[in-house]
């Protein structure tokens, strides 16, 4: 009696037609994987407003009793205070697919303001960090609009207050609106336009504070 070998039901025999289909599909699968890998999105680029690159007036040593100007964290609308680089189209905000701020935008704006004021106030210690002692002056800035539209028009509106540690001195309050024009075709262009607006704000703040 001949003996017939039966395959386990867990390992069914593959028919010749099935084997041919598998062999034929393999090259197409490899081609698909190659195309998908070639279409991968560009890497995300991170940007700052340039504050770390601004040289400070550090050649002249300051005495231990040097006055301090403390720049508080800038307040921004919630929809802006993140790492997205955005442009406005009416009521719609478009986020850059590949560009991000290196930190929350409020921190980047604060750092740039402090760096610019540090250049203009060489006899002051200008800092964004909390201090153990009460600073001579404290700067509080509220930005209620910071928009770049699709035509390259930038707008910034802000108000600010300079609060002296001496309670007998008046608090200085002011506000300003600023505009700038530039290219928004690239993320680098959007960053440059934003920097222009914030530097205009820094110059105006500096002009409203009596220099010692």
KOLTORBA-287969 format. One record per residue: residue in one letter; x, y, z of N, C-alpha, C in turn. Coordinates in steps of 0.1 Angstrom, whole numbers, plus 5000, padded with zeros to 4 digits. Example, Ala and Ser with C-alpha at 12.3 -4.5 7.8 and 13.67 -1.06 7.14 Angstrom:
// residues 2
a513249435078512349555078513249675078;s512849785071513749895071512950005079;
//
This chain:
// residues 212
x500949885000500050005000500950125000;x500650214991501450344990501050435001;x501950505006501650605017501750745011;x500650815014500550955009500851055021;x501851145018502251245028501251355028;x500651385039499751495040500351615047;x500151735041500751855047499851905058;x500451955068499652015079498752125074;x497552135080496652245076497252385079;x498252395087498952515090499952555079;x500352465071501252495060500752445047;x499652505042499052455030499952475018;x499852385009500752384997500352504988;x501352574983501152684975501052644960;x500052684954499852644940500852714931;x501152654919502052724910501552864906;x500252874904499753014900499953114911;x499753074924500053164935501453204936;x502353104934503853134935504153234924;x503653214912503953314901503453454904;x502253464911501753594914502653664925;x503153584934503953634945505253694939;x505853604929507153644923506853774915;x505753784908505453894900505254024908;x504654014920504354134928505554184935;x506554104937507754144945508454274939;x508754274926509354394921508554524922;x507254514921506354624923506354674937;x506454584947506554624961507754694964;x508954644958510154714960510154854954;x509554864942509454994935508655094943;x507555044949506755134957507455184969;x508255094976509055134988510055244984;x510655224972511655324968511055454965;x509855454959509255584956508755654969;x508255574978507855634991509055694998;x510255624998511355685005511955804998;x511755814985512255924977511356044979;x510056024983509156134985509056184999;x509956145008509956185022509956335023;x509256385033509156535035510556585039;x510856715035512156775039512156785054;x513356785060513556795075513056935079;x512556935092512057055098513257145101;x513157275098514157375101513757465113;x514657485122514357565134514957705133;x514257815137514757945136514658025149;x515558125151515458215161515358355155;x515058455164514958595159516358665159;x517458585162518758635161519358695174;x518658685185519158745197520558695202;x520758565201522158515205523258575197;x522958625185524058675176524358825178;x523558885187523659035189524759055199;x525859125196526959155205526459255216;x526859215228526559305239527759395242;x527459505249528559595253529159545266;x530059455264530659385276532159425278;x532659525270534059565272534259645285;x533259725289533359805301532759725313;x533559695323533059615334532059705342;x531059645347529959715355530259695370;x529959795378530159775392529059685398;x529259635410528359545416527059615419;x527059755420525859825423525159875410;x525559825398524959865386523459855386;x522659945380521259935380520859815370;x519659765373519159645365517859685358;x517759645346516559655338516159515335;x515059475341514459335340513359335329;x513559255318512559245308511759125311;x510459145314509559035317509158955304;x508758835306508358755294507258825287;x507458855274506458925266505158845265;x503958915266502658845265502258855250;x501758735245501258725232499958655232;x499158675222497858595221498158445221;x497258365226497558225228497858155214;x497058205204497258135191498658165185;x499358265189500658295184501758235193;x501458215206502558175215502858025214;x503457985203503857845201505057845192;x505457735187506657725178506257735163;x505057755160504657755146504957885139;x505457885127505658005119504458015110;x503758125111502458135105502258255096;x501458245086500958365078499458365079;x498958485077497458505078496858525064;x495758455062494858485051493458515056;x493258645058491958685064491758625078;x490758545080490558475093491358345094;x492058305084492658175084494158195086;x494758105094496158105097496757975091;x497857995083498557885076499857865083;x500057745087501257705094502357655084;x503557695086504657645077504757495079;x504857415069505057275070506457225075;x507457315073508857275075509557365084;x508957475088509657575096509057585110;x509957595120509457615134510357715141;x509857785151510657865160511457775169;x512657815173513457735182512857725196;x512057825199511357825212509957885210;x509157895221507957965219508258105215;x507358165206507558295201507758395211;x506958385222507058485233508558495239;x509158375240510558375245511458435235;x511358405222512158465212512058615211;x510858665212510658815212511258875224;x511058815236511658865248513158875247;x513758765242515258765241515758875231;x515058895220515458995211515359135217;x514259165224514059295230515159325240;x515459225248516559235259517859265252;x518159185241519459205235519559345229;x518559395222518559535217518659635227;x517959625238517959725249519359715256;x519959595257521259585263522259655255;x522159665242523059755234522859905237;x521659945239521360085241521560135255;x521560035264521760075279523060005284;x524160055279525459985283525759995298;x525160095305525460105319524560035328;x523559965322522659885329522859735327;x522559655336522459515334521059485329;x520959445317519659415311519459265310;x518459205317518259065318516859025317;x516658905313515258845313515058745324;x516058725332516058625343515558695356;x514758615364514358665377515558685386;x515558785394516658825403516158815418;x517158795426516858785441516458925446;x517159035440516859165445515859235435;x515259335439514259405431515059485420;x514659475407515359545397515059695398;x515959775393515759915392514559955384;x514459885372513359905363512859775358;x511559765356510959635351510159675339;x510459605328509659635315508659515313;x507459555311506359455308505759495294;x505759405285505359425271504159335268;x503159385262501959305258501859335243;x501959225235501759235220500459175217;x499459255212498159205210497959175195;x498959205186498859165172500259155167;x500459045160501759015153501458925141;x501158985129500658915118501558935106;x501758835098502258845084501258795075;x500858875064499858825055500558765043;x499758715034500258645022500958735012;x500658865013501258965004502559015010;x503058965021504259015027504159135036;x502959175040502759285048502759235063;x503659295071503659255085503159375094;x502459335105501959435114502159385128;x502459485137502659455151502059565159;x501259535169500659635178500959595192;x501459685200501859645214501659765223;x501559735236501659835247502659785257;x503159885264504259845274504259935286;x504859895297504959975309506359955315;x506960065319508260065326507960095341;x508259995349507860005363509160035372;x509260145378510460175386510360105400;x511460065406511360005419511060115429;x511360235427510960345435509560375434;x508760345444507260365443506860515442;x507860605444507560745443507660795428;x508160715420508360745406507160695398;x506760765388505560725380505860605371;x504860525369504960415359504860475345;x505760445336505660495322504960395313;x503860445307503060355298503060415284;x503160325275503060375261502560255252;x502260295239501860195229502360235216;x502360135207502760165193502260065183;x502260105170501860015159502960025149;x503359915143504459905134504159815122;x504659855111504459775099505759755092;x505859655083507059625075506559545063;x507359555053507059475040508259395037;x507959265033509059175029508459055022;x509358965019508958835013508558735023;x507458665020506958555029507058425020;x507758425009507858305001508558195008;x509458225017510258125024510158145039;x510458045047510458065061511458165066;x512658165059513658265063513158405061;x512358425050511758555048510758595059;x510058505063509058525074509758565087;x510858495089511658525102512258665101;x512758705089513358835088512358945089;x511158925084510059015085509659035100;x509558925107509158925121510258995129;x511458975126512559035133512559195131;x512259235119512159375116511059445125;x509959375126508859435134509259445149;x509859335154510259335168511359445171;x512259455161513359555163512759705163;x511759725155511059855155510459875169;x509859775174509259785188510359815198;x511559745197512659775207513059915206;x513259975194513660105192512660205198;x511360175196510360265202510360265217;x510460145222510560135237511760205243;x512860195236514060265241513860415240;x513160465230512960605229511960665240;x511160575246510160625255510660615270;x511860555272512460545285513560645287;x513360735297514460835299515760765303;x516860795295518160735298518760795310;x519460715319520060775330521260865326;
//
